[in-house]
């Protein structure tokens, strides 16, 4: 269960960081992505022993590897992803409003031309 959750966050963080490599970002995206990268790097460093301990069935030690510093780093990854999602949501809201306004203007022009 823990490895599945980590894999989901790893995939989400990786997708965001891939977007950065593609250069498809605004300044706000770049700031959010930099925070994700820093949080993710800190998490990977702090949690490095977990997987080997878990697979060796040293579960108490594996759990300890994910507590403290690693857990705080993971929470920062989650928070930075949430902040990035808020930035992206604001972009989407603005784009939707622009589309609605363009549609309204186009409809008015069509009515005036036809009418």
C-alpha positions as CSV (number, residue, x, y, z in Angstrom):
1,X,0.0,0.0,0.0
2,X,2.8,2.4,0.8
3,X,4.7,1.6,-2.3
4,X,1.5,2.2,-4.4
5,X,1.0,5.6,-2.8
6,X,4.6,6.5,-3.4
7,X,4.4,5.3,-7.0
8,X,1.3,7.5,-7.6
9,X,3.0,10.6,-6.1
10,X,6.2,9.7,-8.1
11,X,4.2,9.6,-11.3
12,X,2.5,12.9,-10.6
13,X,5.7,14.6,-9.7
14,X,7.4,13.2,-12.7
15,X,4.7,14.4,-15.0
16,X,5.0,17.9,-13.6
17,X,8.7,17.9,-13.9
18,X,8.4,16.6,-17.5
19,X,6.3,19.6,-18.3
20,X,9.1,21.8,-17.1
21,X,11.5,20.1,-19.4
22,X,9.1,20.7,-22.3
23,X,9.2,24.4,-21.5
24,X,5.4,24.7,-21.3
25,X,5.1,26.9,-18.3
26,X,4.5,30.4,-17.1
27,X,6.5,32.2,-14.4
28,X,4.1,30.9,-11.8
29,X,4.4,27.4,-13.1
30,X,8.2,27.7,-13.0
31,X,8.1,28.8,-9.4
32,X,5.7,26.0,-8.5
33,X,7.8,23.4,-10.4
34,X,11.0,24.5,-8.8
35,X,9.3,24.0,-5.4
36,X,8.2,20.5,-6.4
37,X,11.7,19.7,-7.7
38,X,13.3,20.8,-4.4
39,X,10.8,18.9,-2.3
40,X,11.0,15.8,-4.4
41,X,14.8,15.8,-4.3
42,X,14.7,16.2,-0.5
43,X,12.2,13.4,-0.2
44,X,14.2,11.0,-2.4
45,X,17.3,11.7,-0.3
46,X,15.5,11.3,3.0
47,X,13.6,8.1,2.0
48,X,16.4,6.4,0.1
49,X,16.8,3.4,2.6
50,X,13.0,2.6,2.6
51,X,12.6,0.4,-0.4
52,X,15.6,-1.9,0.3
53,X,14.5,-2.3,3.9
54,X,10.9,-3.0,2.9
55,X,11.9,-5.6,0.3
56,X,14.2,-7.2,2.8
57,X,11.1,-7.5,5.1
58,X,12.8,-5.2,7.7
59,X,9.4,-3.5,8.1
60,X,10.1,-1.7,11.4
61,X,13.3,-0.2,9.9
62,X,11.5,0.6,6.7
63,X,8.7,2.5,8.5
64,X,11.3,4.4,10.5
65,X,13.0,5.4,7.3
66,X,9.8,7.0,6.2
67,X,9.1,8.9,9.4
68,X,10.6,12.1,10.6
69,X,12.6,13.9,7.9
70,X,11.3,11.7,5.1
71,X,7.7,12.2,6.2
72,X,8.1,16.0,6.4
73,X,9.7,16.0,2.9
74,X,6.8,13.9,1.5
75,X,4.3,16.3,3.0
76,X,6.2,19.2,1.2
77,X,6.0,17.2,-2.0
78,X,2.2,16.9,-1.6
79,X,1.8,20.5,-0.6
80,X,3.9,21.7,-3.6
81,X,1.9,19.6,-6.0
82,X,-1.3,21.0,-4.5
83,X,0.0,24.5,-5.0
84,X,0.9,23.8,-8.6
85,X,-2.6,22.3,-9.2
86,X,-4.0,25.6,-7.9
87,X,-1.9,27.6,-10.3
88,X,-3.0,25.3,-13.2
89,X,-6.6,25.6,-12.1
90,X,-6.4,29.4,-12.2
91,X,-4.9,29.1,-15.7
92,X,-7.8,26.9,-16.8
93,X,-10.4,29.2,-15.3
94,X,-8.9,32.2,-17.2
95,X,-8.8,30.2,-20.4
96,X,-12.4,29.1,-20.0
97,X,-13.5,32.7,-19.4
98,X,-11.6,33.8,-22.5
99,X,-13.3,31.1,-24.5
100,X,-16.7,32.1,-23.2
101,X,-16.1,35.7,-24.0
102,X,-14.9,34.9,-27.5
103,X,-17.9,32.8,-28.1
104,X,-20.2,35.6,-26.9
105,X,-18.5,38.1,-29.1
106,X,-18.7,35.8,-32.1
107,X,-22.3,35.0,-31.5
108,X,-23.1,38.8,-31.3
109,X,-21.3,39.5,-34.5
110,X,-23.1,36.6,-36.3
111,X,-26.5,37.9,-35.1
112,X,-25.6,41.4,-36.2
113,X,-24.5,40.2,-39.6
114,X,-27.4,37.9,-40.2
115,X,-30.0,40.0,-38.5
